[in-house]
Amino acid sequence: QVQLVESGGGLVQPGGSLRLSCASSRSVSSMYRMGWYRQAPGEQRELVATIWTSGAMIDYADSVKGRITASKATFNNTMYLEMKMLKREDTRVYYCNANLLEYTYWGQGTQVTVSS
């Protein structure tokens, strides 16, 4: 069993920055894949970033490429999503997930609202 807890969401003005955190109850090194997703009401959940195994390979969605950086830290078992130059259309609930063996785990989500 893995518990994931997101934090760091909030209200930010267009052009601003935020850093989201995803704290894991198990070692992030044990996950062969971790990811960030986002979802707006009435829309499908969208994959934003994927971190593979050691973190050496990270994939980003085209919609956010160049504006976000995903990373994970083994010392505190936390995954991060640094977002900059935020746009109104980035307003979503952001979720982290992790894959361990054949199981997939999700956090509860954190709301990001980009508005002036």
VENZI-V133089 format. One record per residue. NEAR is the number of other C-alpha atoms within 10 Angstrom. D_FIRST is the distance of its C-alpha to the first C-alpha in Angstrom with 1 decimal. Layout:
near->NEAR d_first->D_FIRST
near->NEAR d_first->D_FIRST
This chain:
near->8 d_first->0.0
near->17 d_first->3.8
near->15 d_first->6.7
near->21 d_first->10.0
near->18 d_first->13.4
near->23 d_first->16.6
near->18 d_first->20.0
near->14 d_first->23.5
near->18 d_first->24.8
near->14 d_first->28.2
near->14 d_first->31.8
near->18 d_first->33.6
near->14 d_first->37.0
near->17 d_first->37.6
near->14 d_first->37.8
near->14 d_first->35.5
near->16 d_first->32.3
near->18 d_first->28.8
near->16 d_first->25.8
near->22 d_first->22.3
near->23 d_first->19.4
near->25 d_first->15.6
near->21 d_first->13.9
near->20 d_first->10.5
near->14 d_first->8.5
near->16 d_first->8.4
near->15 d_first->11.6
near->25 d_first->13.0
near->16 d_first->14.9
near->14 d_first->12.2
near->19 d_first->11.8
near->15 d_first->14.8
near->20 d_first->15.3
near->26 d_first->14.8
near->25 d_first->17.0
near->25 d_first->18.9
near->19 d_first->20.2
near->22 d_first->22.7
near->18 d_first->24.2
near->15 d_first->27.4
near->8 d_first->28.3
near->6 d_first->29.4
near->9 d_first->28.3
near->9 d_first->25.7
near->15 d_first->22.8
near->15 d_first->24.1
near->17 d_first->22.5
near->22 d_first->23.9
near->24 d_first->22.6
near->22 d_first->20.5
near->22 d_first->19.7
near->17 d_first->19.6
near->16 d_first->18.2
near->15 d_first->20.4
near->17 d_first->21.6
near->8 d_first->25.0
near->9 d_first->24.9
near->17 d_first->24.3
near->15 d_first->25.5
near->19 d_first->26.8
near->14 d_first->28.0
near->9 d_first->31.8
near->11 d_first->31.9
near->16 d_first->30.5
near->12 d_first->31.5
near->12 d_first->33.6
near->13 d_first->32.3
near->20 d_first->28.7
near->17 d_first->27.0
near->23 d_first->23.3
near->18 d_first->22.0
near->20 d_first->19.2
near->14 d_first->19.7
near->12 d_first->18.2
near->8 d_first->19.8
near->13 d_first->17.8
near->15 d_first->14.8
near->20 d_first->16.2
near->25 d_first->17.3
near->21 d_first->20.7
near->22 d_first->23.0
near->14 d_first->26.6
near->19 d_first->28.8
near->17 d_first->32.6
near->15 d_first->35.6
near->22 d_first->33.6
near->16 d_first->35.3
near->15 d_first->35.4
near->12 d_first->33.7
near->20 d_first->30.6
near->19 d_first->30.0
near->22 d_first->26.7
near->18 d_first->23.3
near->26 d_first->21.2
near->27 d_first->17.5
near->30 d_first->15.2
near->25 d_first->12.7
near->25 d_first->10.9
near->19 d_first->10.8
near->16 d_first->9.0
near->10 d_first->10.9
near->5 d_first->11.5
near->9 d_first->8.7
near->14 d_first->9.6
near->14 d_first->8.2
near->19 d_first->11.0
near->20 d_first->12.4
near->14 d_first->15.0
near->22 d_first->17.9
near->21 d_first->20.9
near->20 d_first->24.5
near->21 d_first->27.0
near->20 d_first->30.6
near->20 d_first->33.5
near->16 d_first->36.7
near->9 d_first->40.0
